[in-house]
Amino acid sequence: MMVTKEEILDIALLAKLSVEEDKLDELTKEMMNIIQFADTINAFDGEVQEFDNINSLSNVFREDEVLPSYPREEILKNVGGGENGYFPVKKRM
């Protein structure tokens, strides 16, 4: 499969990206390399071995434990006492 400059420009337009004219040849070549690599992977027809957990590791689960924390008032001192016991956060528009 061959990738053309026009296809790269069409993709860039759809993605709302600008592509400089002097970078178009390089970008076309890189896209072609990516597609060739994907085609190589897709053409693989051998036996696939499981690759999950190759080191025989397992999760260690433990019970959740409630531990003492800093008092809320102490933490809220950094923001001038907070608002109603919480950190004030400005609303973004």
N, C-alpha and C positions, 0 to 999 in steps of 0.2 A: 504494500500500500504506500502510495506516495502522498505526501502532504504538500500542498501548494501555498504560495504566499497569500493568495486570495482567501484560502480557507483560514489561515492564521488571522488575517484581517477581519474575516467574518466572525470568528470566535472572539476576537478582541472586542469587536463591536457589541456582540451579545453580552459579554462580560463587563461592558462599559470600561474597557481599558484602552489606553492610548499606546500605540506601538510606533516608536520612531523608525523612520525609513532606513536609517543606517544599521539598525538592530534587527531588521526583518529577516535578513539572510541567516543570521546566527540563530534566531528564534525558530525559524523553519527547520533548520538542521537539528536543533535540540529536540523539537517536537517529534521529528522523524525518528530520532534515536530512542525516545521514550516509547513510541508506538512499536518499534522493532523489538525492544526489550519485552514489552507486554505480549507481543506475538510469540516470542521465544518461550515465555512462561506458559502461555496457553497451548503451545504445541507439545508440551511435556506429556508423555503417555506412559510413564513408568509407575512403579509401585510406590505408594506414599506411605511412609512410616509415621507412626504417631510421634509428635514432637512435644506433646504436652507433658509437663512435669518430668523433664529429663534427669533432674537431680533427686527425684523421689522426695521432694519437700512436701510438707503438709502444714496447714494453718494450725496455729496453737490458739485455742479459744480459752478465754477466761471469763469469769463472771464480771459484770460491770460493778464497779465499786465507787460509791459516792465519797469523795474526799473533801475536807474543808477547803474553802477558797477565800480569796480576799473579800472583805466586806464591800458591799455595793457602794456605800458612801465613800470609801477610800478610793475606789476606782473612778468614781464620778467626779472626784476633786479635780482631775485633769481637764475636765470640760466645764468647770465652774458650777458643779453640782448637778448638771444634766437637766432634763425636763421630765418631771413625773417619774424619776427613777430610771430613765433611759438616756442613751446618747442621742442628742439632737442631730438629725441628718437633713441637710438642705435638699429640697425637692428640685430635680433637674427638669428642664423643659425641653 
